[in-house]
């Protein structure tokens, strides 16, 4: 057992060594015509020998003549495949070990020794002739289930027990995926290899024509049957409760290559089975090795899954997958793409929204597939824009400056208006609350950066929800503030207000209200800016980014100084009038941005307006929901301003 454990560790270690090369330069999906097809076939046969030899020989005696003959045939085929491989420094040693394995089978040695020899040869083979060991992005359980029901259930059975409706007519009975003993000896990678190559001499055909991501999804699904839902539920608790397990299974490479038996030798059978049951259902729970374009690969997969689900009539799943394509696939790279090419960012966001809207209105499946193809082309253009060659010091400088100016201007206008108002009203004792609000927001933004960088990742949904609810809250507050300021701009109203109501209006509760408003409007902008800057920092050109941020900060400081200086000399009646219209404009802008962010988070539906303009700086987006929200704000402002004018005329 100890020797087997050491060989298993050697096997996994060799796979990990290969995984570095895969992550650094992802190869094309494997097909039968690839140069390493003989290596893959030999590996698959070695895996079968390691698992099935025990059913042919026991205590030096043949227990199944047919199975024993098959094992000898497999070992001979391995030797033939190895001989056909391109020359390497390890080839002679591999051929020698293959001969030793053939002799061991011929001598009917103990099954444990044969399994050890087969595993060791398989590990050495992959070290000498590397092949992809894991999918580029975590497969989805739903996609694997759909593919299994479509391609495998007729033979292997809907429950994976090997008793499908077509099994009885087959000359060789299908594998029962529910067989725990076999399942413990088989990795997902082994299942992937069989799906890709097929199995000579059996009805198991090759599915090499199936997309690589689909073959991986099918392998993970086939590998879950032996582990019950109850096991998986316990496995979820164990996995989430023991952070050290992420060191045992650190990424998709390790998960795909590891057999439950190997994990059992480290954790015990009960925990190993539970964890495998959970992770084979939820491979996204491990930290997958992500390359620069992995999020976009995930977006493409989710879009393809969405189209497939929609074609099956599952509108709910299609909508959920389309939302995941944006939040989990596109949203993580949005800050970087926005810094380099905001025009392309807006095109992708528009297309993503239209795709989800098409699902909601039950568009024809063929038309939805065409939309997905167009989106795929946009994502390919995004990959080009995100390539290291596209980054430069100038683009980083301009991106950093533009982002801070764009995100900071809205908050600056609101905070400066609040400060100017308090100065005009001679209520300087309330000023510290406003300053505490925006300073606290900056500190909270710094904490957000620390948390997002070193503690946890901030999901796309969290980002959109923060921006969406923050914008809607600020819009509602500014609506009331704008109408109130407009009322005080009417003749005589501001003097009466200053004389009679200032003390009551600026009570302790109102001071804390100003603190909350300053905090919210600044933090929502800081939150967005922090995520953009974190993305820019990873590209290098840190000096250019800091220079851009410094330039934008200086520009914002100058704007603030000019506004405060101008407001000092402005008559208070005009100050209230101008401020009310500024608040009205920001109300409409924030209403559009808030609803758009909530749409992107999946909280609000999307009804696109084809041909409508998209002016994100003004909060204008081509959807009915955003325009209706802005229209309602305009109506509310109109009614409020009209009522103020009527009251002033009556007075």
Steps between C-alpha positions, in 0.01 A plus 500: 500500500783740590676434170172559316461828686848611397434412138174692511681803634761465224220480247329816625830685528581422139159628398559821693825548313317475171231740618747788514563471130129476430417812699779696335408410143157330469509247217230453245225248577625147446376310195588158364729661245718665765864382524454362853199278420707184559607630841139570594386157386782330690418698814131405475585130464739516796222650709273211403765245589552663841126490572380176334788255545374416849186356340707261287760358740487419870772326703686408185195333341292621207144571616368621165661365185339766276608782729852358529533474123387861469764613751773328301372656180493846660860460624615396153323799347671729749839366390406556135381856563814586692717371219319735258565811711752764387850450644571656840756438773238306697368280219735205553420489873127512424529208260699301754235562768228400253677170441524445874127563532425244227713244683327573831160436342627185330635377836165577667664703776297666777251764385645768730843464336349521152297808597812665644701425187221627271463823700874560507530444124203730436658775711833469318319500166322829571821655626672413171206575268285772665129528421233739639406378847204725580239724338590866459192600701290302750225300323138542608309206645189593300691488171648161586157365590350619172784344298479173695125467449544569131800276428556247779182415690372262232783258582628593846157579642359827630635418846837378370440137605585356156144381432378745241227399254758418233743310724346153454570502126871575539765226475694660789307634795547873569699613800295564813610842627328418830753224576681654796807277481567591139408865558757532777774396257401729214580869457294749303794528264473127429131540419582794275754288313248222438240750383754653263659180366227243538587141591618263229315170480196632685189699400653804675559742214724805490341840567801694373271709278329636811642836622774460757306684772203269446718189531628627833147580620393149402799345682427684823134401482576132432740505794238612754261202492676284759483781755149568628339839551527447876874442464530815291309703761738378771791566267392861458503549876842337532650691207374840616585431864860388450710754310799265505325280243567762235866407534418134433290582193625846402365527145320332211815316395521321834126432515489358148803276547433375854323171564280463808734219611794741505299750701385218731860419587536857631161572656327168559224342294201685646642850461657425163174366354303796633744756363519331160121487488483873560786614276397288203163673518657841567848514342476879515557469878873443444731781398538433128824612337385808310683646205450850368205403282343237732211724611413559135523126434253455784273763345509313171420169667211649695360657182524167318332326794229766498431447130483122556265537797277737303488256209379231744222732614654572841460878504582533870833321466582697184435828680708393801793394281485821298518700823797288613673567167498869587558498876749212519657517155500858376466712812846402644682643198268798452722747690806418289305504174331827594838659564638391163201525268176634650328485162543122480389468862174677422443282192542180702276627782231596249521162326489314834190693603330438166582128527331473841210711378452265204467207740241685706283576199537142369681580179543228237781257602678540166506877542632463856781278369592773251516750784736265684726483194513880481582514869775244450660728240485792744658287773777402259562869433510552876767231535711685243451829684599336829816337367828615658606647167204741515610651831715813504600770744289755310187283502546434872546873574194599299293217646588592859431870445174449310360253752565725800364809325188317386426328828609787724319788333149394603597458865699823493204702372273370775747542787609848386136607471440382857804689630406816308146481635618473861731797450218708353276402789779581748472157660868413523443282808338241273791502256698228686221251431532552124879479514479187715266346243727538197821428694338187646402391150862534383621292795231240432616492139857435614374216719306363202820497297687313775219245537459451124875459450605279792192352666211425265401574144217743431252337267343673203160476668629672816646778293182559303278479808715753685492740208132437428353544849741783580396688186128448557531616863696809398252578221203489739678723751608749234146508364371634831802728546462645151130575545570649843780723366281613213235602750751710695612668178159664465481866596512550876502132583866471581494799743203350686673165510825643636317709757244255635584137421874452481545379857219250470598380153863441593443306817725211600291264287548719192874523564528120501286494188757724326774267624318198351439673168864607470617148588272320253559725198878490549533130588305380196748689281803391703384138486485513121832683469682260734403201286617675184831597657557151639461365146734766356765429763529136394602610149821662619564865411435590864673836460275594210193402700606711798576792269155474344335480843702801620404704193131420545516581872656837421230572241224410747660719768507796260135444409404487869696818577340689211150388599544598864657834410227581249227399742629749761424797272175356364180650644330242715183502292693415186707248695186312598367522145817373334547231763144375456553449128834328565329265748223437245753404230688267734170343611418399143856379431520288816156352445608370160832368628340334802236315301760395239727356770209309654418364155856378461474333841182320390272680750302683232403362159625635167289621209749641246416786265672434169660813358467703821813693601730398784654792689623352826638833622139627506356173628324436168484132403304337216244315715140579580555459876780757528320755285174450694687555828651820368165607361337452840770712662449776241124494563555515878739792458261681269211461744717608792637806320152595376357473850779720638432765237128490570555541874737793438248670271222456756718651772 
